[in-house]
C-alpha cells in the first residue's frame, strides 16, 4: 500500500504580491525557491554587525549606492520563484534611479550578515546567486568573525571562493584598487 504525500505549494513572486495586497502576507519575508521565508526581527548582535558593515561600505561607496534589507530581482527563470532580501547590496547607479528592484547586472556586491542563518546562506543562497549571475556575494560569519567571498558566478556555483579572517584584507572585484581590512567589517569585540 502506498501513501500519497501532498506536495507543498511553490509560491511565485507575483502570487506573493497578490497575497500581500489582499492582506494575507504581512511583515518582512523573502521568497527563496518558492518558499516564503519569514525575516524575523534582528537580535541586537545582528543589528550591530549590519550597522558596522553599512558604515564600512558607506566609507567606500557612499550611501546613495547602498540598499539595506530591500529585495533584489533575479532574472528568469530564477526570478519566478525567488525574491531575496539581502542585508546589503551595492548598486552601480544611485539607488533612487531604479524603478524596479535591482537585477544582478545592476549590482556590484550582495552581502549577508549571518548570525543564525550561515548554513542556509551557504547551502541555499550561494548556489542561487551563482546561477542568477550575482557577481560578488559576501557572507559575514558573526560567530566566527570570518568573511566568505564568492566571485565569478557560473551555472554550477562560484569559480572563486575565499575565506578571510580579521588578519586579512579583501579586494572587491568592482574596485580592484581598493583593499578593505576584514577587521573593519566587524565591530569591536564585545
N, C-alpha and C positions, 0 to 999 in steps of 0.2 A: 504494500500500500504506500503510495507516495503522498506527501503532504505538500500542498501548494503554499508557497510563501509569497505574499504580496510584495510587489516591487515598490520601493519608496518613490514618491513624486520627485522628479528632477525639475526644478524651477528655472525659468528663463529670466533674464533681466527685465524684459517687458512685463511678464507676469508679476514680478515683484513690484514694479512701479504701479501696476493696477491694484495690487493688494494694499500698497501704501496709500494710494489715493482714496481707496474705499475705507481706510481707517483700520485695516486688519493687520498691518505690519508697522509697529511703532518702534521708536528708539533707534539705536545705531546698529547696523548689521552690514555684512558684506556677503556677496554671493560667490561661492567658490565651488566649481564643478557641479552647479545646480543645487547646492546645499546652502540654506540660509544660515549663516554663522553669526551668532549674537556677539556684538562687540561690547562686552561687559565693561563696566566702569573701570577706570585706571586706578591701580593702587598707587600710593604716594611714590613708591620707588620707580615704577614705570614712568609716571609723570615727570619725575626729576630727571631721569635719563633722557627722555624725549625732549624736555626743555633744553638740556645741555646740548643734545645733538642739533637742535634747531639753531641755537646760538652759534655753534661751530659752523654750520652750513651758511648761516647769515653772514658771518665774517668773510666768507669766500664768495658767495653768490648774490647777496642782498635778498631781503625778504620778498621782493617783487617777483622772484623766481621760485619761491618755495611754497608748496601746498602742504598743509598739515592735516592728516586724518580726513582726507577727502577722496572720493572714488576716482579711479582711473578706468579708462575704457580699453578693452582688448580687441584686436581685430577678429573678424570672422575667420574660422568658426569658434574661436575661443571666447569671443565676446558674447555669444548667445547665452552661455551658462555661467559667466563669470563677470563680476564687477567688484574687484578687490578694493579695499580701502587701506592702503599702506599708511604707516605712521608719518612718513615724509617723502615727498618727491621734489626733485629739482627739474624745472621745465626749461626748455630752450628759449621761450619767449616769456614776457611778463605774464603772470598767472591771470591777470584780468583780461588778456586778449582772447582767451579761449572761450568760445561759446558752447563748447561741448567738454566732456571730461577728456583730459589729455590721453592720447594714444601713445604706444611705445615710441613712435618716431618723434613725439613731442618732448620726450623725457631724457634727461642726462643721467639721472640717478633715481632709484627707488630704494627706500630704506625702511626696515622694520626694527623696532626695539623689542627684543624677545625676552620677556621676563618669565612668563609661564607658557609661551607658545613656540619655543625653539624647535621642538620636534615637528610640529605642524608646519612651521615656516620652512624648515629644511626639506621635509618629505613632500609637501603639497605645493607650496608657493614657488620653490626653486624650479621644479620642472615646468610648472605652468608658465612662469615668467620667461623661462628659456624658450619654450615653444612659441610664445607670443611675441618674442623679439625684444624684450626689455634688455637694453644694452648693458646696464650695470645694476646689480642688486646687492645691497648690504644687509646683513643681519648683525645687530649689536647684541651679543650674548651678555645679558645683565649679570647673571650669576657668576660667570667665569671671567667677565671683563675682557672678552675677546671679540674680534671683528671678523666675520666671514664675508668675503668679497667674491662675487660671481660676475664674470665678464665673458664676452664673446658667445652670445647665445646661439644654439642650434636646435633643431627639432628634437634631439635626444638629450639635451642638457647643456650646461655651460662648458666651453672648452677650457676656460681658466677658472680655477677655484683656489683661493688663498685664505689662509687663516693667520690673522695678525694678533699679536699681544701688545700690551701697552708700551713695550720697548721698541716697537716697530713704527714705521711711517708708511702711509698708503698713498698711492698716486691714483687720482681719478682718471679714467680713460678720456673723459671730456676735457680735462685740464692737465695734460702730462707734465707741464712745467711747474705744477703746484704740488708739494708734498704736504700731507696732513699727519701730524703726530697722532697716533692712535690714542694715546693717553688723553689728548684734548677732547676726544669724542665722548669720554666718560667723565661724570662729575667726580669730585674728590671722594676718596674712600670715606665712608660714614664712620 
